[in-house]
């Protein structure tokens, strides 16, 4: 047995369809009860709603037209032209970052001036070290003896950062042993003098 659809029950409750068109109602208690509940709800809701004045519809359509026109215009922000300002700000930020990176890459590294104490070995001249047997080492000591780091840097005779570490790495085993001996000796004499 097929029950009445909600649309059929609504048509019967409103009276737009006669009861004789639904013979199912005579045999089905459930459908009759639903029809009675629907009629009761409609009777409760049956209230006289006054028709709005003719001016209401004119004013209503004007308000709708103004609201639609206001929505179609993009909102302007206080600092720019709306949505475009964010894109422009992002593009300008990218340009600034690219320029900063380019300047950082092109800027040559600065050299740090080493203290004058490094030039001296154990408080004396470079030529006074025990390895001064080599005449070229003595000549180098005589030439650089009165040269300080600032003057050497101005003349372009300065070391790049990390050059001393690279020079020590390039020493062979015998040279490293001799360097260690010289440093121990220089440290021992600097402790005695202090």
Protein Blocks (a to p, Z undefined) as FASTA:
>chain_A
ZZddfklmmmmmnopacfklmmmlmmmmklmmmmmmmmmmmmmmmccdddddfklmmmmm
mmmmmmmmmmmpccddfkbghjmlmmmmmmmmmmmmmmmmmmmmmpccddddddfklmpg
ghiafklpmklmpmklmmmmmmmmmpcfklmmmnopacdehklmmmmmmpcfklmmmmmm
mmmmmmmmmmmmZZ
